[in-house]
Amino acid sequence: MSDKFSLRLVTEQDVHEVLDIYKPYVQNTIVSFEYDVPTIEEYLQRIKTNTVDYPWLVGLRNKEIIGYAYAGRHRNRTAYQWSPESTIYLSPEVHGKGVARILYDTLFRLLRLQGYCNVYAGIGLPNDRSTRFHRALGFEEIGIFKKVGYKHGNWHDTQWFQLQLNEPVLEPPTPKKLDEVRNSEEFKSVITTANKKLAAI
């Protein structure tokens, strides 16, 4: 029986599976600059906090979560509210199948629908896979923070990327909360289109 891939919005019940995917990135890599794996309670609070404003998508293979992508606040000052930051993590066994591209593309379509103008991604270096991936999705390289993070015995740069989602305009409307759009026909259409693409993998 062939695998069936799909995506949906995260739920609080997903926290254990989502954290299981994140855990090795914290323990074994510089993809995350965290030193300690968050507790279930801590990670659940992150999900609750982020999903007030931003989409958090989980990718599934036969109903098992194998990756996730979400947006979060890039800076706290009010003027930054149109420009969130994006994050994506996958289980290693599904790298290269096209799941990440569909997850990320869907996230950006939903952010556009909410009225966000830009999205940023910060990548700890070296990480050739991630930098190639972001370039392929149309991100523009905008700068490097030199020796900004110390982990696993070394100092690491972070490379920053930017993708424009909507044309910046004067007097932009405040981005819509997730609950303001999640039941709209446009939102449902984005999710349906993504699941059709995933079904073809």
VENRA-V523949 format. One record per pair of residues at least 12 apart in sequence whose ideal C-beta (glycine too) atoms are under 8 Angstrom apart, sorted by the first residue. I is the first residue (numbers start at 1). J is the second residue. D is the distance in whole Angstrom. If there is no record, write none. Layout:
# VENRA-V523949
<<I:J:D> <I:J:D>>
This chain:
# VENRA-V523949
<<3:61:5> <3:62:6> <3:201:8> <4:61:7> <4:62:6> <4:199:7> <5:59:7> <5:60:7> <5:61:6> <5:97:8> <5:99:6> <5:198:4> <5:199:7> <5:201:5> <6:59:8> <6:60:5> <6:195:5> <6:198:5> <6:199:7> <7:57:5> <7:58:7> <7:59:5> <7:60:7> <7:102:7> <7:103:6> <7:106:6> <7:191:7> <7:194:6> <7:195:6> <7:198:6> <8:57:7> <8:58:6> <8:60:7> <8:191:7> <9:51:8> <9:55:7> <9:56:7> <9:57:6> <9:58:8> <9:182:7> <10:47:6> <10:51:7> <10:56:4> <10:57:7> <10:58:5> <10:68:7> <10:70:7> <12:44:6> <12:47:7> <12:48:7> <14:47:8> <14:58:6> <14:65:6> <15:40:6> <15:43:6> <15:44:5> <15:47:6> <16:40:7> <17:58:8> <17:64:7> <17:65:4> <18:43:7> <18:47:7> <18:58:7> <18:65:6> <18:68:6> <19:37:7> <19:38:7> <19:40:6> <19:43:5> <21:65:7> <21:66:8> <21:67:7> <21:68:7> <21:89:5> <21:90:7> <21:91:6> <22:37:7> <22:38:8> <22:43:7> <22:89:6> <23:37:5> <25:89:6> <30:124:4> <30:127:7> <30:149:7> <30:151:5> <30:152:6> <30:156:5> <31:89:8> <31:124:6> <31:127:7> <31:130:7> <32:124:8> <33:124:6> <33:149:5> <33:151:6> <33:156:8> <35:151:7> <50:70:6> <50:71:7> <50:72:5> <51:178:6> <52:177:6> <52:178:7> <52:179:8> <53:73:7> <53:84:8> <53:175:7> <53:177:6> <53:178:6> <54:70:6> <54:71:4> <54:72:6> <54:73:8> <54:84:6> <54:111:7> <54:114:8> <54:178:6> <55:70:7> <55:71:6> <55:107:6> <55:110:4> <55:111:7> <55:114:8> <55:178:6> <56:68:7> <56:69:8> <56:70:4> <56:71:8> <57:69:5> <57:70:7> <57:103:6> <57:106:6> <57:107:6> <59:90:7> <59:94:8> <59:99:5> <59:102:8> <59:103:5> <59:198:7> <61:94:7> <66:90:7> <66:91:5> <66:93:7> <66:94:5> <66:99:7> <67:88:7> <67:89:6> <67:90:4> <67:91:6> <67:94:6> <67:99:6> <67:100:7> <67:103:6> <68:88:7> <68:89:6> <68:103:7> <69:86:7> <69:87:7> <69:88:4> <69:89:8> <69:100:8> <69:103:4> <69:104:5> <69:106:8> <69:107:5> <70:86:7> <70:87:6> <70:107:7> <71:84:4> <71:85:7> <71:86:5> <71:87:8> <71:107:6> <71:111:6> <71:116:8> <71:119:7> <72:84:6> <72:85:6> <72:87:7> <73:85:7> <74:120:5> <81:174:7> <81:175:6> <82:115:7> <82:116:6> <82:117:4> <82:118:7> <82:168:8> <82:172:6> <82:175:6> <83:116:7> <83:117:6> <83:118:4> <83:119:7> <83:120:6> <84:111:7> <84:116:6> <84:119:6> <84:120:7> <85:119:7> <85:120:5> <85:121:7> <85:122:7> <86:104:7> <86:107:6> <86:108:8> <86:119:5> <86:120:7> <86:121:5> <87:121:8> <88:100:6> <88:103:6> <88:104:6> <88:107:8> <95:129:8> <97:201:6> <98:201:6> <99:198:7> <99:201:7> <100:133:7> <101:133:8> <101:136:8> <101:137:7> <102:194:6> <102:197:5> <102:198:6> <103:194:8> <104:137:6> <105:137:7> <105:194:7> <106:190:6> <106:191:7> <106:193:8> <106:194:4> <108:163:7> <108:165:6> <109:190:5> <110:181:7> <110:187:7> <110:190:6> <111:165:6> <112:165:5> <112:166:6> <113:176:8> <113:181:6> <113:184:8> <113:186:6> <113:187:6> <113:190:7> <114:175:5> <114:176:5> <114:177:8> <114:178:7> <114:180:8> <114:181:6> <115:166:7> <115:172:7> <115:173:6> <115:174:7> <115:175:4> <115:176:6> <116:165:5> <116:166:7> <116:175:5> <117:164:7> <117:165:6> <117:166:5> <117:167:8> <117:168:5> <117:172:7> <118:162:6> <118:163:7> <118:164:6> <118:165:6> <118:168:8> <119:162:7> <119:163:5> <119:165:6> <120:160:6> <120:161:7> <120:162:5> <120:163:8> <121:134:6> <121:139:6> <121:160:7> <121:161:5> <121:163:8> <122:145:8> <122:158:5> <122:159:7> <122:160:5> <122:161:8> <123:158:6> <123:159:5> <123:160:8> <123:161:7> <124:149:6> <124:151:8> <124:156:5> <124:157:8> <124:158:5> <125:144:8> <125:156:6> <125:157:5> <125:158:7> <125:159:6> <131:159:6> <131:161:8> <134:161:5> <135:161:8> <137:163:7> <138:163:6> <139:161:4> <139:162:6> <139:163:5> <140:161:7> <140:162:5> <140:163:7> <141:159:7> <141:160:8> <141:161:6> <142:160:5> <142:161:7> <142:162:5> <143:159:8> <143:160:5> <144:157:5> <144:158:7> <144:159:5> <144:160:7> <145:157:6> <145:158:5> <145:160:7>>
